[in-house]
Amino acid sequence: MAKYDVVVIGAGAAGLTAASLLAVEGKSVCLLERSPYLGGRGMAVPDEGFTVNVGGHLVEDPGSGLTKVFEHVGKTLHHGEVSAEMPVWDHEKNRWGSIRDRYSGSKGELKKVIKALLDTEWDELDRWDDKPLRQWLHQYTDDQGVIDLFEFITVLECMTDNWWDHSASDNLFPRKMHFTERNTAAYSCWPGQGWDGMWADLADAFRTAGGDLRLSTPVERVVIEDGVTKGVAIARQPRVLPNEFFEEEILEADHVICTLPVWHVLNVVDETDLPDWYAEQIKFLAQDKFRIAWLGLYLATEEPVHQYDPRELSTWLRTPNTELGGFMFNQTAMDPTCSPEGTQLHVMGGVFPGEKGRDRAWLRREMERFEADVVTMWPGFAKTVWRRRHLVFEPSFGVIQKPGLVGRYRPHWRPPRPEGLWFAGETFRSRGVGTDRAARAALTVVEEYLGRRLATFGDGWRY
């Protein structure tokens, strides 16, 4: 029977971060992943000569998060191509324009808002968990161009399905971070080693430090006895039937870090082992209506499709027919190796209400309409050489970031019981954007487990 200091469930951004940090700190760690791929919701998979970035991600770390994780474990997160422009779709006039045009005559107002944000302490932003972004902005400006800048960025980051209903705190944390570290409202880059290479580097650091990585190994349950975590159970052989009995293998550990999203946590943790109120928090956030989900579409063309620059990030509040907010970027412009020579791979998504995610008929109809909208917005997509549809719902992109559903309103990373159980991931208490948010959540758990801060990350804000 194997025995470890820590077992980590899930080899996405949070799991790889937690496992590699703990391993280089001298802990014996086993990292378990049910998929044959690394990266979780940020994985990259091969498909007929293309490399599909199934999460539709860019790295949103200005330097103090995931980049520092790599530094601490002896690797380098190379910041590759950086987004160069932000076209926005005017759904009232049915045409494109640059976000800069919206606030170009209001730079004084924007500077005033930036100064107010930089002068605001991180702890003060925590108090805005239950208030909308517009309420915070209207303290300093009524300029619609400045408000548009903040709200279009939020749609681009896929935080909510309604652009007017963002929480202030979850949006202002990354804005303050990006202004402080990069002197820009938003910073997005492609990992220089590619998404698969980025996760492979973290996995290599983990293995080099003595970690035990097991892919294609689903966890059946976290073993908890008398309020104390004892490890995890995995099946000795794959299930053939969903409800068949099987022989378990127990991996012993005094601590388990679970990085599963709230929708899957109670599949491996018996809710009776958690305080009632804590389990109810998880189940509340796990409701379909609180999911950020999107209709993913990958289109390859012979020529790049863009408005101003191939490396631009396009966004919109609503498409002409589906009225879905969303994003689009040319993945090949960020990484030419992701598509065959002579092709350009574009990734886009339309954000839809989570409660629609199980209605297959609605999804089929909406995808057809969304594709038609895409051709209306970019006539260049009328002629494609390759196409893939992708539903990002199970698991979804994340928990919707409305007022009252972020920060202190989410389950804490350390439940009051059982002893030795931790939750790290962006659907629990966390701050940031996407994969970087998950990595920062894992850092918070690791430091609390170790009982000290890691010097690499300085004295800045956590979680």
Disulfide bonds with the S-S distance in Angstrom:
none
